[in-house]
Amino acid sequence: MSKIDKIAWTHVVDGRILAARSRGKDKFYLPGGKREPGESDAETLVREIREELGVEIAVESIKPAGTFEGQAHGHADGTLVHTTAYSAEYRGTPRACAEIEEIAWLGYADRPRVSLVAQLIFDHLRDSGRLR
């Protein structure tokens, strides 16, 4: 069994969460990605969100939002993705950059449109009253 370590940004506004879809992919996921060697979670979050969405995370506002693990979408059975999620404020206007083809504000009804681990995060956010 292999494991992918990922950092994700949970940015929820008015009951909807900002999600991204990479070019050639069929599912949305939460913005973020894999850490580079030696990077902290915060450094990974800042770098990935800048690359994917063109905005600057306010480092002082980063707060843990949970840890989630499940089957990695599009990978062989038994490949797990371990996602550590954070909320944070930002500066700028989110837009699709780098490998991101589309961004969208999704509600709980959009759950089938996201990756399996993102579905776990959607469930957590709905149960906590943040996602509608």
DALIN-V143522 format. One record per backbone hydrogen bond with DSSP energy under -1.0 kcal/mol. NH is the residue of the N-H (numbers start at 1). CO is the residue of the C=O. E is the energy in kcal/mol with one decimal. If there is no record, write none. Layout:
NH:CO:E
NH:CO:E
//
This chain:
4:80:-3.2
6:82:-3.0
7:33:-2.6
8:84:-2.1
9:31:-2.7
10:86:-3.0
13:16:-2.9
16:13:-1.7
17:106:-2.9
18:11:-2.3
19:104:-2.8
20:29:-2.8
21:102:-2.7
23:99:-2.8
25:22:-2.0
28:113:-2.8
29:20:-2.6
33:7:-1.7
39:36:-2.4
44:40:-2.3
45:41:-2.7
46:42:-2.6
47:43:-2.3
48:44:-2.9
49:45:-2.4
50:46:-1.9
51:47:-2.5
52:48:-2.9
53:49:-2.5
54:50:-1.3
56:91:-2.5
58:89:-2.5
59:57:-1.1
61:58:-2.5
62:59:-1.5
63:87:-2.6
65:85:-3.1
68:83:-2.9
70:81:-1.5
72:79:-3.4
75:72:-1.6
79:76:-2.1
80:2:-2.8
81:70:-3.1
82:4:-3.5
83:68:-3.4
84:6:-2.5
85:66:-3.2
86:8:-2.4
87:63:-2.7
91:56:-2.3
95:53:-1.7
97:52:-2.3
100:97:-2.7
101:21:-2.7
102:21:-1.7
104:19:-2.2
106:17:-2.8
110:107:-1.8
111:108:-2.0
113:110:-2.6
114:111:-1.8
115:28:-2.1
119:115:-1.9
120:116:-1.4
121:117:-1.8
122:118:-2.7
123:119:-2.4
124:120:-2.2
125:121:-2.7
126:122:-2.5
127:123:-2.8
128:124:-1.6
129:126:-1.8
130:125:-2.4
131:125:-1.3
132:15:-2.4
//
